[in-house]
Amino acid sequence: MFTLRDLPKYDALLALADRYPELEIAAVESCLTFLSTSADLHRVFDEHFAQHNLSMGKFTVLMLLYKADRDLTPEEFLTPSDCATMAGVTKGTITGLLDGLERQSWVERRPHPADGRRTIIALTEDGRSRLEAFLPTHFRLISQMTTHLSETEMTNLQALLLKLRTGTLESTER
């Protein structure tokens, strides 16, 4: 049909709407524009993370651990299962991400203090330092990508994306 790089013109959608009355042109245009922009964002982030030997998944785990370092007491910690749940990935996926981060010396597995059969996950000092050095570059990139939006437009975009998310969640519940 159409690719994300070759967004259909209004006339092409109008012709399809004649054949498929359930096609709402504005909805299809909005969805395709969103998907195209999302693909562009993913590409930029993939390239950005690759320059630092990271991926979106690894970065997500690092940020979860970084936040845990700041929010949890010394008696509290994250397990691999906690990380999987918080990141919204499977236990198998989190194992692969943690293995890679451990090989890179960003994180370490430690014995669980109350249950020797379990492990906890923590940022290494090197991992924390590297992440803190990376974050200014990361945040600058995000600022560059949103530079054409005013504060009000960013607030409106967030509200609209949340509405879109509600619609996607409702459509998957059917």
Long-range contacts (C-beta under 8 A, 24 or more apart in sequence): 2-32, 4-32, 4-35, 4-36, 4-39, 5-36, 7-32, 7-33, 7-36, 8-32, 34-164, 41-145, 44-141, 44-145, 48-137, 48-138, 48-141, 52-134, 53-104, 54-134, 55-97, 57-87, 57-89, 57-93, 57-97, 58-97, 58-100, 58-101, 58-106, 59-138, 60-87, 61-87, 61-94, 61-97, 61-98, 61-101, 61-107, 62-101, 62-106, 62-107, 62-123, 62-127, 62-131, 63-131, 65-107, 65-121, 65-122, 65-123, 65-127, 66-123, 66-128, 66-131, 69-122, 69-123, 69-128, 77-112, 77-113, 77-120, 77-121, 77-122, 78-120, 78-121, 78-122, 79-112, 79-118, 79-119, 79-120, 79-121, 80-109, 80-119, 80-121, 83-121, 101-127, 106-130, 106-131
